[in-house]
Amino acid sequence: MTTPDAKETPSADFVIPVFGERSAALSETLSACVNQTHPVSQIFVVDDGSPQPVRLPHWAQTSSAICLLRLPENRGISAARNEAIAHSRAPLLACVNTEVLPSPTWLGTCASYLSDHPRAGACFARLLPNRPDRLLTRWRMRFQEPKYVEQSGPVEFAHGHAVLFRREAVESVGGYDVRFRRHHEDWDICQRMKKAGWESHYVANTTCTSIQQDTLKELAAKQLRDSNWYSPAESSLLLLYAHLTKWTFIRAGRNLVTGRIYFLPIDAAIWATALWMATIRTLRS
């Protein structure tokens, strides 16, 4: 997991929270983390109370560098990451989501960037889809993923698909806020780090690959989270109908004006799927 010329550089620990994701996706994410050119001390996989207990792939079960932590109940992505961070001792912390594959040079490139920018407490890189020609994937990359620029530099926050932190910066704010169980935890920790004097940066010269299997249900679920709708007890169904309808019409209008007519059926299908999912959950409750 290390290269001879990198022995004196700061090592990093990987943190991978898991809640019911595909076992094949976890295996691919672990492989990408193991095969970094920069030194890795430990890889912590945190089973956040998955419905079916997470099992490491066979090849990873014998590795002393890969540690599986289990939470007795689902506590959310922030608490899962904090659990691994509490076990970590490395000066750098790489928080990576399942279904995200950092390129082999991702860790080394981001570590060098942090070394060259002493006020940067966190950095992230461009996310590329592994199947860019799929229509649903193209829609997600256009409307649900951040827009990336060509130059590295300071940004408002580091998007949470794969972030390299300085331990010092994370500890200065007490880690992730566990109240952010499913969403916006990346924005929150970076804002608190900013108040503590740390910057968040985008690194343009490395990438990660998304192997998410885009479906209408997955994209609709993210639309619900982006609309701050998590359950009938927490949010109003009528306000959700109004919010999603408004923004679906706005997005569809922009797609029509710019000639992206092929996205119009996707706009309608995701709108209908999201509202159907929320309505069914409300009726069941």
Beta strands, then each sheet from edge to edge (+ up, - down):
strand 1: 12-18
strand 2: 40-48
strand 3: 66-71
strand 4: 92-96
strand 5: 100-102
strand 6: 120-129
strand 7: 153-155
strand 8: 162-166
strand 9: 199-210
sheet 1: 3+ 2+ 1+ 4+ 8- 6+ 9+ 5-
sheet 2: 3+ 2+ 1+ 4+ 8- 6+ 9+ 7-
end
